[in-house]
Structures are given as C-alpha cells and as structure tokens.
Amino acid sequence: DAMVIQNPRYQVTQFGKPVTLSCSQTLNHNVMYWYQQKSSQAPKLLFHYYDKDFNNEADTPDNFQSRRPNTSFCFLDIRSPGLGDAAMYLCATSSPTWYSYEQYFGPGTRLTVT
Amino acid sequence: EDKVVQSPLSLVVHEGDTVTLNCSYEVTNFRSLLWYKQEKKAPTFLFMLTSSGIEKKSGRLSSILDKKELFSILNITATQTGDSAIYLCAVQFTGNQFYFGTGTSLTVIP
C-alpha cells in the first residue's frame, strides 16, 4: 500500500551527537513536512518542502536541518541534539489540489537524548 | 498572533454519550480547517472544512465550520471505547502552512 514510512521508529542518541531521521513516501506527493511533537503538545511544524523549495519556520532552531534529495525521500538532521529535543518527530506529505490539502502522516520517530 | 484553541482540554464520558469538541481560531489568510484523530501513533485525517455551514459527516462523527465566528465543532454520537483518543484541530493558512491546536483528550468509559 502507498504510505509514508519513517525510520527508525525509535532512536536513542547522546547529547551533542548528530542524528538523522528519515522519511520516505510512495504517494508521489510534492509536499513533505517535518513536525516535532513533545508530550501533551500539538505537533509543531519545523519546515516543509514544496517540491525542491525549502520553507523554514521562523522559530525552528538552526540545530535542525533538512534535505530532500528526491521526491520520495526527506531527511531531518539534528546537528547537536540537546535534552530538549527529545520528542516524537512526524513526517507528513500532501499533494495540494483546489479541494484538498489533506496531510498523510508517517508513524513517527521517537527520539530519546541521553 | 495567529492561534488555534481547542476546548475542552480533556473529557471523560460513558459509552453511548454524545460529545462536542470545539476549535476556535485566529488566523490570517484562512484556507481550511482540518480535524485529526490521534491515538498512540500519528494523526489520522477525519475532515477538512472550507465553507461555513456545510456539515461533513462520517458515520457517528460530524463537523461544521463557522467562518464568521471563527470556530468549528466536532460531534461524536453514541461514543464507543474505540473513540478514546486525542482530537486535533489544524488550521491551514497561506498555502501549505498549518497551525495545530493542543488537542482534546477524549476518554470513553465502558
């Protein structure tokens, strides 16, 4: 089935050690999003790609970077994770039309920082 | 400042009860409002609303948008334990940008 896949599902990293989370999709959607969701909080948009056009949210820390080498894949790089970066990271895709901006979410990667 | 506010924050009901969840927003360049259900995994899409006064319905769930008063409600009738989840409201503005509310946690007791 077409879907949004995130790997790994659980990631443990050490304080300050770079980590990369990956997202792939078989939906051929042109928009891909990365959200950070901390416990009991709403998902917070970090950035999104519209095709190759990168859009960063104003309050996304510089510590967070993203790459989208092709339509199917998108990566979230955390250059120097801090304890406050421990969260669920959600990838989502959409293919906006005039009638629908529905987002399809992956299962998420839960990041633990020790 | 743009924002999305959901109420109540949490709700506990008995099976068979009807619940109404609220989402109010203050967003410039509003485009659509979406409802999601989140259990122990990523959110799953329920409804997208763009026009006032047109009810969207799916089984026991229904939702409506009031663009004049800037709010939406999500109704669930004859609740079941499987309805227990966090219900998220998201408002889309200026293209692909979304704001999410903090969610309403619904617990349905048998």
Interface residues (C-beta under 8 A of the other chain):
Chain A: V31 Y33 S40 Q41 A42 P43 K44 L45 H48 Y50 N55 L90 A92 S94 P96 S100 Y101 E102 Q103 Y104 F105 G106 P107 G108
Chain B: V4 R31 S32 L34 K41 A42 P43 T44 F45 M48 L88 Q92 G95 N96 Q97 F98 F100 G101 T102 G103
